[in-house]
Structures are given as structure tokens and as C-alpha cells.
Amino acid sequence: MPHLSTGDLLRAAVAAGTPLGVEADGFMRRGQLVPDALVLRILRERLEKADARRGFLLDGYPRTLAQAEELDRITTVDLVAWFEVPSEALVARLAGRRLCPTCQRVYNVTTKPPHEAGRCDDDHSVLVQRPDDRPEAVAERLRVYARDTAPLLEHYRSRGLLQMVDASGSPSAVAEKFGQLLGRATRD
Ligand code: AMP
């Protein structure tokens, strides 16, 4: 099942300098949501590819009630996994996150450091920090989350689609929990 991250799709558009990427860039740098219409356009384009025909895993979408309504027009949602992490842990994770600009591999200076400090293990590129992982942008992302995204919790809970995932552990522990959830959902 393809894993489709709207953040990744938007970052690729920014890196490629497409008109949509140029428009999205400022919002992303500030830690704000990209307008619904732009995100929807990039998502719809991706969903037209053959690999999405038999189902897909969306990561980072929907983030607003309007996006959730659009999604209902496009497809039937089977399951919503909500990853719960205390805010302090989240802030620490984002502050430590580093990205390889060449292969997009993700590191963390404390929990998943590269072999050589500041360099990608695979291609030796100099690792960078995502502009929206800087403290001012992280604070804005948390505000936007509380205002625009948290209401989705009740939206999906009331429809019986919501599954909470304790995401406070290590990446492998969280992946294990999510894998079990997906396994159960695809068996049912
Ligand atoms: P992420 O990689 O999921 O953390 O997303 C990074 C940034 O991309 C977000 O802070 C937003 O600026 C933008 N973004 C990703 N997904 C969405 C979405 N569904 N709606 C609006 N903006 C989004």
C-alpha cells in the first residue's frame, strides 16, 4: 500500500520550484498550513497514479475539517490512526531532526545520529534542518494544530473510525504498534 505524505509531496514541489511549490513555500517555512485548495490539488494528482488504485496510507492529511470533507468526496476512509505524543517530547524530536537534502533520509541528533556528525551515512551530504523545525515555526505549528487539526479528533471518533496510537516510544516501538493496528484492520 503506498504511503502518501502531503508534507513530502509539498517539499518535492518546493524543491522542484513548481508554481505550486513556490506558493506553498512561505506557508511551510512559517509553520502554517498550506491553503486547502493547493494541498488538495497535489493530493489529487498523486492519487491518479496506478499504485493508489487499491488503497493508500495518507500521512499528514487531512489537517482541517474542510480537507476531511474533501477526502470523503474522493474516497471512503477505513481507519484513522492518531499518533499521541506529549508536546514536550514532540518539540524535542523536532529540534533534533535533521534531513539529508540529497536522499531525504531523516536523522535525529540524539535518538538517531548519523555515523559522522552532520553528514548523511548514504551519500555524505551535509545534513540540514527543516526550516519549519526551527523553534518559532514549531510554536506556530502547535498553535495551528490545536486550532485547525485537533477538531478532527472528535470528527473521526464520532464516526467510529479513530484508533489512538501511543507514539511516545522509540521509532521502532511506534512502527510496531502501528503495524499491529494495520494488520488487524486489513484482516477485519
Ligand atoms: P509534515 O511533513 O507533515 O510535517 O508537513 C510539513 C508542512 O507541510 C506543514 O507544516 C504544512 O505547512 C504543510 N502541509 C502538509 N500537509 C498539509 C495539509 N494536509 N494541509 C496543509 N498544509 C500541509
Boltz pocket constraint, residues with backbone or C-beta under 6 A from the ligand:
constraints:
  - pocket:
      binder: B
      contacts: [[A, 6], [A, 7], [A, 8], [A, 10], [A, 24], [A, 27], [A, 28], [A, 29], [A, 31], [A, 32], [A, 33], [A, 34], [A, 35], [A, 36], [A, 39], [A, 59], [A, 60], [A, 61], [A, 62], [A, 63], [A, 67], [A, 132], [A, 141]]
      max_distance: 6.0
